[in-house]
Amino acid sequence: QVQLVESGGGLVQPGGSLRLSCAASGIRFNLYAMGWYRQAPGKQRELVATITSGGTTNYADSVKGRFTVSRDNAKNTVDLQMDSLKPEDTAVYYCNANRFGGQWAYWGQGTQVTVSS
């Protein structure tokens, strides 16, 4: 059974930092591309950052220079370090694992991030 479990969300003031973590089980983690997506109220889910099995990263323009995605294949985890947070970063953040161009894709349950003073 595949499980992706996110943690680390919460309430933070603008300009602050949070670190999200996603623990994966039930998959050969090192073979999967991993990603973080987010969905704000009334909006579609959007890509935040991805990291391939080889470690190549990709970021949405809106988070470049502020967010950093990393993975630990020994621990089967993928993290998202979020710095200089803005109110518009408020959303539910989802972890994604995919392989074969998304033909095999799994999602976590999401973790809420709220940026507010």
Buried (B, 14 or more C-beta within 10 A) or exposed (E): EEEBBBBBBEEBEEEBEBBBBBBBEEBEBEEBBBBBBBBBEEEEBEBBBBBEBEEEEBBBEEBEEBBBBBBEBEEBBBBBBBBEBEEEBBBBBBBBBBBEEEEEBBBBEBBEBBBEE
